Structures are given as C-alpha cells and as structure tokens.
Amino acid sequence: MTYRRYPNPKYMIRLYNIVQSLETRRVYLIASVLLCVSISICIFINHLILGVSLQNWPGSPGYGIIGQHIAELGFYTADGVELTARRPPLYPYFLSAFHWAFGQQGTLVAYLTQALIYVATGLLLVRFCLIKFRNPAMALLTCSLYCLHFYLGVESLWQRETILFSLILTALLFPIASAPSWHSALSWGFFAGLFYLTRPTGVILPIVLLIGLLSYLKDYSFTKVLRHFIICLSVFTLVTLPWNLYVIQNFDGHQSLPTTSGPENLYKGHIDDFENIFPQVDLDLYNPWMNIGTEDMSEVERSRHIKAEGWSMLLDDIPQAMKRSFIKVFALYSPLRTPFGEGKLAEGENGVYINEFKLYSIQVLMVPHLLLIIFVGPILLLKSWRHLPKDHQRFFLQIGALLLLLTALHAVTFGESRHRLPFDLCFMIATAYSIFRSLEMKARQIQSTDS
C-alpha cells in the first residue's frame, strides 16, 4: 500500500507524516500493543476496582442460564423444562460451546475469549480504516479511541452480548462501505443475519441497506442495484431462517419475532412511574411490577399482553410519550453512564420510587472521551461534508441512517448507555476521520503558502 504524505515543518503535520509512512505490519503491531494494554486495564478495573467475581459473573444472567441448559439438556430453554425465545440465540449458543467443552471452567474460558474478541475487534477496526481510508494515522487514532473507551472494555468482559455484537458490527462495516457486488452482497447478508441473531435491533438493517443502495442509483444501473438488494435480503433471510422458524413454530407465529421479551422494553418505556425511576436506575428493576397479573400466562401470552399494554400506554398519551422520548434519547447518548447509579425500588402512595440510591462515582472520568466521539467528531464531519469524496459520503450516510433508526427505536422503547456502546465504534471512525481530514486540509494550506 502507498499512502499520501504532506511534508511540513509544523510539529503535528510532521508527526502525521511519520505515522503515515509506517508499514502496515507496524501499524498492526502498535495497535496490538495498545489493545493488550487496554484490555489489561479493563480486567484490572473489573476485578480490583469493581470487585467482579466470575462466580457471580455480572451482566445478563439469562444468557448464561440458557447457554448452560443448551450444553446440558440439548435444547433452548431458560427453566430446563419449556422452550424459550426470550433471548436472541447467538450469544447463548456462544456460551454453551464453552460449557459443553470445558464444564465448570466454561465461564472462565468464555470470559477470556471475550477479552480476545475485544482485541480482535480493535484489530478489525484498524484493518477497516486502512482498507477504506488508506490512512495509517487515522487507523491508529481510531484504535486509540477504542482503547480509551473503558466503558466498552469493561462491558466486553461482562456476561452480555456486547462484545460479540461489536465484532459483528465491525465486520458489517466492510460490505456497508463497498460498492454493489456479489462479494459485498453475500457479506452484507451474512453479517446482517448474525447482527439480527445477536440483538433484536437487527430489524432496522434492511432499511439501512435500502438507503445506502438508493445513493448508488446515479452510478450503477437500476438492475444491478436491485440484484444487490435481493441477494443481500436473500442471504439475510437464509441466515436468520432457522431461528425465525423455531420462533414461528413454537410461539404461535410471526408476532413473537424476533424475541418474546422484545415488548418488555416498549412497556417499561411508558409506565406511569417512568420519571420516578429513569435514568437514575435500571428499568429492569421494575420487572416485579410488570409481572403482576401475568404469573399464570404462557411466554407467548405474556409477550402479547405486555405488547398490547405498551402500545395502549403510548397511544393513550402521545404528548407524554413524545416528552419521554427526549429523556430516552438523552439517556442513550449521555456522556455520563446511564443508568446513573443503582438502588432499590419500593412502592409508596405516589407509585414506585427509588430507595437507597447510590451514584456511580467513577463515571465522570469518561465524560471528555465520550463528548469527543459522540458530539465533537460528528460536528466536525458535518462541517466538512461538502468536501468529502462521494464514496466516503455514502458510507457515512449509511452509518448516519443506522444511528438515526437506532435512536428512533430507543425513543419508542427506552435506551441506556449499554444499548449504544457497540455503535460507539461508528462514532470513533467518524471522529478520527474528521480530525485527519481537517489536518490534511491544513497541510495543503501550509504547502500552498510555502510554495
């Protein structure tokens, strides 16, 4: 690979040129060192500061329970008796492989594997920047922003799908950034399918695909664009078909897709006590109140009941729902970790309220980093939008569509920092790109002045 260089006596420009001249293998070596240091710090924070123990692996225990049952009983169940569709399947099957192969040590091996996936995701991010933007300096800055995102690093070590989802999202960026072709269509369909099987938010991807392909109509024939769209959706359908058939056959039809627990977030986002609880503490604490009256229902009946109640609460007071949507979007993109702390819920005369609230005190340390990637980077990108190459505009247009649809989805349900964390990778790319785009323009100005 050859990279552009802009000789200049200015210190920052000179440093930029030095990094730009690095060989690809040196870029990967530097990135690997940064990533290993980063995950080591995250393990230190996880165990010595937060006091995490693998005997009580924090996160979403439901994933681990299903994974253990798959390994021991051979079917997808949460209680060891009845089938379930409460969780998307990819992460439980990921965990089940370690329980099956390593028995009681499966949790430890899964934990260490997630740490390795964190490193692999960072290296894949570097590779994407090198291939798409041909900019080693930008690749290393993106990697540095990733390494400094200790929220994401610590979350990657918890019993949640976050890091697996982050890896799949990073892989999906390659076909998103590619022109229509057989290879990119197959890649898009495959990784989009895995995306859907990891988190229900994958339902928004066909819309992102359509928006991206519309931007290619000026440069490609309608037939080629349509063929690309059909191949993408066909592969996506094939990858998700086993899970969709499982849900349809065992949980009374397509209304339970993609999971039977999906309506719970809609319901929690419109409860009467919403303002009393959120974003101070996790809305999952409200589950005992949400479950009242549904104890004797089947999983499907409960899912449909909660969905109907959720839509009823939303439609009964649309102005209230719109007002709450601003709170939800704030919580999704807040530079402070949401929920802000932990506590217990109790019921009083005025409804459910928070008792024994404790603020997460160390979260302020990440505010400058998150302000940079979530707000400053996108603003710089928008300022230079007119001067971007067309293919770069197309890529960021699709990323913008993905983030806008994600925002709309969580404005209707509810959003916390952990729902956004994997998508921070997109913000990191936009921030690093914007910074080096500005630096390149400055270098050209200085060059023209010197000449």
Secondary structure, 3 states (H helix, E strand, C coil): CCCCCCCCCCHHHHHHHHHHCCCHHHHHHHHHHHHHHHHHHHHHHHHHHCCCCHHHCCECHHHHHHHHHHHHHCCCECCCCCECCCCCCHHHHHHHHHHHHHHHHHHHHHHHHHHHHHHHHHHHHHHHHHHHHCCHHHHHHHHHHHHCCHHHHHHHCCECCHHHHHHHHHHHHHHHCCCCCHHHHHHHHHHHHHHHHHCHHHHHHHHHHHHHHHCCCCCCCHHHHHHHHHHHHHHHHHHHHHHHHHHHHHCCCHHHCCCCCHHHHHHHCCCCCHHHHCCCCCHHHHHHHHCCCCCCCCHHHHHHHHHHHHHHHHHHCHHHHHHHHHHHHHHHHCCCCCCCEEEEEEEECCEEEEEEEEECHHHHHHHHHHHHHHHHHHHHHHHCHHHCCHHHHHHHHHHHHHHHHHHHHHHHCCCCHHHHHHHHHHHHHHHHHHHHHHHHHHHHHHHHHHC
